[in-house]
Amino acid sequence: MDNQATSNVSATRWLAVDWGTSNLRVWAMGANGEVLASLTSDRGMSELSPAQYEEVLIDLVKDHLAGAKPGMPLKVVICGMAGSRSGWMDAGYTDAPVNAGELSGSVVAVPTSDARIDVRILSGLRQLDPPDVMRGEETQLAGFATSYPGFIGHVCLPGTHSKWVSFEASRISRNRTIMTGELFAVLREHSILAHSLPAPGEATGTLPTGAFLEGVELGYGAPGGAIGELFLLRAGDLVGEEREPIERLAMLSGLLIGSEFAAIRPTIDIPIMFVGSERLGPLYTRAARHLGFDADAQSGDQLVLAGLKRAYELLQNADTGRQEGE
């Protein structure tokens, strides 16, 4: 656990939470929307039963509950896999097309045994035709909409399952998921190609740009995408091709990302904004620009927090409206 805390924990007014498959992130928020502390844990959804979530959360944030008063619990706004069928409580889905600003207003209340907290989990987003879903990324999109209200194009959230979202001035009209990151992991660790690649943990730092872009071009231009070109990486090693294992790894990454661009090409809108980690965002941006697309990148962490802030704002407005109507 790597946490940054403030000495004035009683100043915490609400908690913003991103609860993923592997990790839990919490921001303790002040009265004016400032971040008072950031807290992290490795207690993600994959290792928890529904009955464990409250205990894990309380253990992480207990120092920040001093501001809760009888009848006035701290609001906890959660996005991510805590709202999945296997999470704390199934938060369901909002149907697309939808205005991204409305996503943060779709929540479920979670019963808790601790009266100091009022827990709300944000719903995911689903598309019925063709079928597609996301959970967690929709909060980044809500945050993106607050920062780029007039954006028209594609917003791509690269990762294990990359999300390609058609954005029309804050309206999400279409989504497509491509399993690039998962395919990369499977091929690297569980296929014949693993014998010609660095072992997991051996390759650190930036991938060689030349080999990566060579793979991008091949994956984008080949009629069958990456599937018809993958064995080149193994065959080149066997016939003595002068290419280092790290270069083959870079080429594998490029092949799959190039194929991802080829798959989305028939419906792609420009410009493209990549919303992701400090590693994936720039990597995808480099590939897109190499292929001639107008592309830029934005940190996903800040947009998650912006989406959670928007959700808190909507919840506060809704609570105020109910109180005035009583």
C-alpha positions in Angstrom: 0.0 0.0 0.0 1.4 3.4 -1.0 -0.6 6.2 0.5 -0.3 10.0 0.7 -2.3 11.5 3.5 -3.0 14.9 5.0 -2.6 15.8 8.6 -6.1 17.4 8.7 -8.1 14.3 8.0 -11.2 15.8 9.6 -11.4 18.1 6.6 -12.5 15.2 4.3 -16.0 15.8 3.0 -16.4 12.9 0.6 -14.5 10.0 -0.9 -13.9 9.3 -4.6 -13.2 5.7 -5.3 -11.9 3.8 -8.4 -12.2 0.1 -7.6 -10.7 -2.0 -10.3 -10.0 -5.7 -10.8 -6.6 -5.6 -9.3 -6.4 -2.3 -7.4 -8.3 0.1 -5.3 -7.7 3.9 -5.4 -9.3 6.4 -3.1 -9.1 10.2 -3.1 -10.1 12.1 0.1 -11.9 15.2 -1.1 -12.2 18.6 0.6 -15.2 20.9 0.6 -14.0 22.9 -2.4 -13.2 19.9 -4.6 -9.5 19.7 -3.6 -7.7 16.4 -3.1 -6.6 16.1 0.5 -5.1 12.6 0.2 -4.7 9.8 -2.2 -4.9 6.2 -0.9 -4.1 2.9 -2.7 -4.5 -0.8 -2.0 -4.0 -4.0 -3.9 -7.3 -5.3 -2.7 -9.1 -5.3 -6.1 -12.3 -7.0 -7.1 -10.6 -10.3 -8.2 -9.8 -11.3 -4.6 -12.8 -10.1 -2.7 -16.3 -11.5 -1.9 -19.2 -9.1 -1.7 -19.1 -9.3 2.0 -15.5 -8.1 2.2 -15.8 -4.8 0.4 -17.1 -2.7 3.3 -14.4 -3.9 5.7 -11.6 -3.3 3.1 -12.8 0.2 2.4 -13.2 1.1 6.1 -9.7 -0.2 6.9 -8.2 2.0 4.1 -10.1 5.2 4.9 -10.8 5.0 8.6 -8.6 8.0 9.4 -10.7 10.1 7.1 -14.1 9.3 8.7 -13.6 11.9 11.5 -15.7 14.4 9.6 -18.8 12.1 9.6 -21.5 13.2 12.0 -24.6 11.4 13.3 -27.1 11.4 10.5 -24.6 13.0 8.1 -22.4 10.2 6.8 -19.5 10.8 4.3 -20.6 10.1 0.8 -18.5 7.5 -1.0 -18.8 7.6 -4.8 -17.4 4.4 -6.5 -16.7 3.6 -10.1 -15.2 0.4 -11.6 -15.5 -3.3 -11.0 -17.0 -3.0 -7.5 -20.3 -2.5 -9.5 -20.0 -5.7 -11.5 -21.9 -8.9 -11.0 -18.9 -10.3 -9.1 -18.3 -7.1 -7.1 -19.8 -5.4 -4.1 -23.2 -4.9 -5.7 -24.4 -5.1 -9.3 -24.8 -1.5 -10.4 -26.3 -2.5 -13.8 -25.7 -0.5 -17.0 -26.8 2.7 -18.7 -27.8 2.2 -22.3 -25.9 3.9 -25.2 -26.4 6.3 -27.0 -26.2 8.6 -24.1 -24.8 12.0 -23.2 -21.5 11.4 -21.3 -22.5 14.0 -18.7 -25.5 11.9 -17.7 -23.4 8.8 -17.0 -22.3 10.0 -13.6 -25.9 10.4 -12.5 -26.7 6.7 -12.8 -26.0 5.1 -9.4 -27.1 2.4 -7.0 -27.0 2.9 -3.2 -25.2 0.1 -1.2 -26.5 -0.8 2.2 -23.7 -0.7 4.8 -23.4 -1.6 8.5 -21.2 1.4 9.2 -23.3 4.5 9.6 -20.4 6.8 8.9 -20.5 6.2 5.1 -23.1 6.6 2.4 -22.0 4.4 -0.5 -23.1 4.9 -4.1 -21.7 2.9 -7.1 -21.9 4.2 -10.6 -23.5 2.1 -13.4 -21.5 0.8 -16.3 -22.4 1.5 -20.0 -23.8 -1.0 -22.5 -24.5 -1.1 -26.2 -27.2 -3.5 -27.4 -26.5 -3.5 -31.2 -23.8 -4.7 -31.6 -23.4 -5.9 -28.0 -20.7 -4.2 -26.0 -20.1 -3.1 -22.4 -17.7 -1.1 -20.3 -17.4 -0.6 -16.5 -15.1 2.1 -15.1 -14.2 3.6 -18.4 -17.5 5.4 -18.6 -16.4 7.5 -15.6 -13.3 8.6 -17.6 -15.6 9.5 -20.4 -17.8 11.6 -18.1 -14.6 13.3 -17.0 -13.5 13.8 -20.6 -16.8 15.4 -21.4 -16.3 18.0 -18.7 -12.9 18.9 -20.1 -13.6 18.7 -23.8 -17.3 19.5 -24.2 -17.2 20.2 -27.9 -15.0 17.3 -28.9 -16.1 15.3 -32.1 -14.1 12.2 -33.0 -13.0 9.0 -31.4 -11.9 8.6 -27.8 -9.8 5.5 -27.3 -9.1 4.0 -23.9 -6.3 1.6 -24.6 -5.7 -1.3 -22.2 -6.3 -5.0 -21.7 -9.6 -4.4 -23.6 -9.3 -1.2 -25.6 -12.5 0.9 -25.9 -13.1 2.9 -29.1 -15.9 5.4 -28.4 -17.5 7.7 -31.0 -17.9 11.1 -29.3 -20.2 13.8 -30.8 -20.0 16.9 -28.5 -20.3 14.9 -25.3 -22.7 12.3 -26.8 -21.5 8.7 -26.9 -23.0 7.3 -30.0 -21.1 4.0 -30.5 -18.5 1.8 -28.8 -16.3 -1.0 -29.8 -14.0 -3.2 -27.7 -10.8 -4.7 -29.0 -8.9 -7.2 -26.9 -5.4 -6.1 -27.9 -3.8 -6.0 -24.5 -5.1 -9.4 -23.5 -3.9 -10.9 -26.8 -0.5 -9.4 -26.3 -0.2 -11.0 -22.9 -1.4 -14.4 -24.1 0.9 -14.5 -27.1 3.9 -13.3 -25.1 3.5 -15.7 -22.3 1.6 -18.8 -23.6 2.4 -19.1 -27.3 5.3 -20.4 -29.4 6.4 -16.8 -29.8 7.4 -16.7 -26.1 10.6 -18.7 -27.0 11.8 -15.7 -29.1 10.8 -12.9 -26.7 12.2 -11.6 -23.5 10.8 -13.3 -20.4 8.2 -11.3 -18.5 10.0 -9.0 -16.2 13.2 -8.9 -18.3 12.0 -6.2 -20.7 11.7 -2.9 -19.0 11.6 0.7 -20.2 10.6 2.0 -23.6 10.3 -0.4 -26.5 12.6 0.2 -29.6 10.7 2.7 -31.7 11.9 1.4 -35.1 10.7 -2.2 -34.5 7.5 -1.0 -33.0 6.5 1.2 -35.9 7.6 -1.6 -38.3 5.1 -3.8 -36.6 2.4 -1.1 -36.7 2.8 -0.7 -40.5 2.7 -4.4 -41.0 -0.4 -5.0 -38.8 -2.2 -2.1 -40.3 -1.5 -2.9 -44.0 -1.6 -6.7 -44.0 -4.9 -8.1 -45.5 -5.4 -10.4 -42.5 -4.0 -8.0 -39.9 -1.6 -9.5 -37.3 -2.8 -13.0 -37.6 -1.0 -13.7 -40.8 2.2 -12.1 -39.7 2.8 -13.3 -36.2 4.9 -16.4 -37.0 7.5 -14.1 -38.7 8.7 -13.3 -35.2 9.4 -16.9 -34.4 10.7 -17.8 -37.8 13.1 -14.9 -37.9 14.7 -16.1 -34.7 15.0 -19.7 -36.0 16.7 -18.6 -39.3 19.2 -16.3 -37.6 17.6 -12.9 -38.3 19.7 -10.2 -36.6 17.0 -8.9 -34.3 17.1 -8.7 -30.5 14.3 -10.3 -28.4 13.3 -6.8 -27.2 12.9 -5.8 -30.8 10.6 -8.8 -31.5 8.6 -7.8 -28.4 8.3 -4.3 -29.8 7.3 -5.6 -33.2 4.6 -7.9 -31.6 3.2 -4.9 -29.8 3.2 -2.9 -33.0 1.6 -5.7 -35.0 -1.4 -5.9 -32.6 -1.9 -2.2 -32.3 -1.6 -1.8 -36.1 -4.3 -4.4 -36.5 -6.4 -2.6 -33.9 -6.3 0.5 -36.1 -7.1 -1.6 -39.2 -10.1 -3.1 -37.4 -11.5 0.3 -36.4 -10.6 2.1 -39.7 -13.9 1.7 -41.5 -15.8 3.7 -38.9 -13.0 5.9 -37.4 -13.6 9.5 -36.9 -10.8 12.0 -36.6 -9.3 13.4 -34.4 -8.5 10.7 -31.9 -7.9 11.3 -28.2 -6.2 8.5 -26.3 -7.1 8.3 -22.7 -4.9 6.0 -20.7 -1.8 5.4 -18.7 1.5 7.3 -19.1 2.8 4.3 -21.1 -0.1 3.3 -23.3 -1.4 6.8 -24.2 1.8 8.0 -25.8 2.4 4.5 -27.4 -0.9 4.6 -29.2 -0.5 8.2 -30.1 2.9 7.5 -31.7 1.4 4.7 -33.7 -1.6 6.8 -34.8 0.5 9.7 -36.0 2.8 7.4 -37.8 -0.2 6.1 -39.8 -1.3 9.7 -40.5 -4.1 10.2 -38.0 -4.6 13.4 -36.0 -4.1 12.1 -32.5 -3.3 13.2 -28.9 -3.2 11.7 -25.4 -4.7 12.6 -22.0 -4.0 11.1 -18.6 -6.7 8.7 -17.6 -6.2 9.2 -13.8 -7.2 12.8 -13.9 -10.3 12.1 -16.0 -11.5 9.4 -13.6 -11.4 11.9 -10.8 -13.1 14.5 -12.9 -15.9 11.9 -13.6 -16.2 11.1 -10.0 -16.4 14.8 -9.1 -19.2 15.2 -11.6 -21.1 12.2 -10.1 -20.8 13.7 -6.6 -22.1 17.0 -7.9 -25.1 15.4 -9.4 -25.8 13.4 -6.3 -25.6 16.5 -4.1 -28.0 18.3 -6.4 -30.4 15.4 -6.3 -30.2 15.2 -2.5 -30.8 18.9 -2.2 -33.8 18.7 -4.6 -35.3 15.9 -2.5 -34.9 17.8 0.7 -36.5 20.9 -0.7 -39.5 18.8 -1.9 -40.1 17.2 1.5 
